[in-house]
Amino acid sequence: MKGKLSVCVVTYNEEHNIGRCLRSVSWADEIVVVDSLSQDRTVEIAKEYTDRVYRHPWKGYGAQKNLALSYTRCDWVLALDADEEVSKELKVSIQRTLEEGNCDGYEVLRRSFYLGRWIRHGDWYPDYQLRLFRRGKGRWEETELHERVLVDGKVGRLRGDLYHYPYRDLSEHIRKMDRYSAIAAREMARRGRRFRGWDLLVRPLFRAFRSYVLKAGFLDGVPGLVIALSSAAYVWAKYAKLWELQNGPEGPACGDG
């Protein structure tokens, strides 16, 4: 017996992405959108595809996605980000799984489009993400950054790409890198991670080498080089911000000496 599918998406100022995302899953039985008070046309566009649009202040990545999950009603859930798009091959694979699936969750292969080309190497590919799961068997880990779906049961993989459009240009990439590195630094500090001097040199250099050489990012041309260097810059920034949190203008935290 074929199971029914809910798609859930969280949004904030995604008017340039949300139409493409929801159009790619217009065949689903239900679409749920939870918007964190966007100031652009995100909600207006989303309502062209579903009447299940809710507005709620931002709770954090994992918590907001779990809120969207709580509104779903079907047997299966496909969790997407607004900057993602289900390919035709992935659609067929999902529909087949709704009829024949014997796992509780499924990973999909995400492929990113960046600086005018599809990225096929480096840190960004292959990029498996667990996005399809039985409702009641999966839930988002409520971390501040790099949240993931945790599934209670067997996990398989689907055929077909999940298309990803992470940044419109370099400026947006840099802005997000600045924000995400600050979040990552706070998370490391919360978990008790202590800064070490070599974090600022060895870790960024290794990240660039891994992305560009070990993972063959050089085969993606200039975009591959940009990804390798920006990945190194992100690592440098998060550890520099960790140092700042622990030794910044106000001095070390109490008890640090």
N, C-alpha and C positions, 0 to 999 in steps of 0.2 A: 504494500500500500504506500502510495506516495505521500511523503510528509510535506507540510506547508512551511514556507520560508518567510521569516521576518528579516528585514534589513534595518540596521540601526546606524545612525551617523550623528556625530556631535559637530557643531559648527560655531564659528565666530568670524564674522566679516569674510565670508567665503563666496561672495557673489561671482567671482571669476572661475570658481571650481564646481560649485554645488550642482549646477545644471547638468554638466557632463557626468558627474558621479551618479546622480539619481536617474538620469536617462539610461545609463548602462544597466540599471536593475529595475527598470519599470515593469518587468515581467514578474517580479516577486509578488507574493500574496499580501505583503504588508510592508510599508516603509515608515520608520519612526525617525524623526529628526528632533534632537534636543539642541536648541540654540542658546548660547550664553550671551544674550542681549546684544546681538549684532547691530551695528549702526549703518550698515549698507543694505543692499537689496536681497541679502541671503534668505530671509524668511519669506519674502514675496516670491522668489524663484522656487523655493522648496515647496510652497503651497500649490505650485503648478503640477506637482507630482504626487502629493499626499496631503491628506487633511490631518495627519497625525504629527503635527508640529508643536513642540512645547518650548517655552522659553523659561530658562532658569539661570540664575547667577552662577558663575564658574565655581566649581568645587574642587578642581584639580583634575588632571588627565584621567587617571583610573576611576576616580569617584564619579566624574561626569559621564563616563562611558558606562559605568554600572547603573547610573540613573536611567540612561537610554535603554539599557538592557531590561530594566524593570518594567518598562512600558510595552515590551514585546509580548505577543500572544501565541505565536506559532510554534511548531515542533522544533524547527531549526532556526538558528540565528546566524546571519552573515554580518559581521561588524566591519564597517568601512570608515576610513577617514575621508573628509570632503575632497581632498586632492588625489583621490584614487578612482579608478575606473575598471570595471569588470570587462575583460576581453571576451570576444565571442566564444573562443575555445574554453575559457574558464566557465562561462555561462553554461555550456553544454555539460561540462564536467560536474558542475554543481547540481544541475537538474538530474543527471544520472545518479548522483549520490543521494538525492532526496528519495529516490526509488529503491536504490540497492545498497546504500551505505551501511557498513557494518562496524564503523568506528564511532566514537563519541565526539571527536574533533578532527579537523583537517587543516593542514598547513597549505598555503598557496605561495607561489613563487612571484615575488614583486619585482617588477622591472621599472627603473626610473628613467624619465626623459629629462635631460639637463643640458643646457647650453646648445640646444638645437639637435641633439642626437640621443638615441637610446643607449644607455650605459650597460655594457655587457661584461665588465671586469672590475677589478679593484674592490674596495670596501663595500661598494653598493650592490654587487651582484656576484653570486646568487644571494638573494635576501628572502629567506623563508619566513612567513608570518602566519601564525595560527589565527584564522579569521572565521571559519565555519565550524559551528558546534551545536550539539543538541541543547536546547534550552533546559536549564536546570543542571546541566553537566559542566558548564563553563562560566567563568567570571573573571573580570579584569583585576589584575593585581593593582592595588591602590598605592602605587609609588608616584612621586612627583614628576618623574621623567622616565622614559623608556618603559612604559607600562606594557604588560603582555597578558594574554589570555591564559589562565590556568584551567586545565580540563581534568576532570575526574574520570579517567577512562582511557581507552585506547585511542591513539592519534595516528592518522594516515596523511597522505599527500594527494593533492588534486593536480590534474593536468591543466595547462593554460596559465597565462600570465595575468597578474593583477597590475595594471598600469598605474604608475605613480608619477605625479607632476609636482615635485617638492618645492621648487622655487621658480618664480617667473624670471628672475635675473640675479646677477651677482649681488646687487644691493640688498635684495630680500634675503638671500643666503647669509650675508654678513650680519644682518639685523637678527635673524633667527639664531645664528651661531652665538651671538653675544648673549641673547636671552637664555638659550639652552645651557650654555656653559655656566651661567650664574646659578641656574637651577641645579645643575650637576654638582657644583661646588657646595651648595647648601646641603644637598643630599649626602655627600661624602662627609661633611662636617657633622651632620646629624648622626651618622653611623660611626663616628669616632675615628675617621681616617685622618692620620697626621701627615702633614706636608713634609716631604724630603726634598732636598735641593736638586737631586738628579731627576726628579719628576718634571722639571722645567726644560731639561735638555734631552735626556735619553728617551723618555716616552714620546715626545713629539717627533723626534728623528726616526724612531722605530716605526711609528704609525705611518709616516710618509713612505718609508722604505717598504713596509708591508703592502700598502695599498698600490704603490706605483710599480714595484719590482716583483715581490713575492706573489701578488695577486694579479699581476699583468695589467695594471691600470694604464700602462704606456700604450696598450693596444687601442685605447679609447681616445688617443690623440690629445689635443689641448684640454678638452674637458676632463680627461683622466688625470692629467697633471694638476689641474685646478682642484679636483676632488682630493687628491693626495695631499696637496699643500694646505687646503682648507681643513682637512681632517687633522693634520698636524697642528694647525693654528687653534682648532677647537680644543684639542688635548692640552696645549700650552695654556690657553685661556682659563680652562676649568681649574688647572692646578695653580695658576697664578692667583685666581680668585679664592681658592682654598687658602693659600698663604695669606691673602689679604684679610679673610675672615678671622684667621687665627693670630695674625701679627700686624694688622692694619693700623690706621691712624689712632684708634683708641687703645692700641697695645694688645698684648695677649689676653685671652679670656681668663677669668678668675681661676686660679688653681694651676695655671700653666707655668707659673714662675716668672 
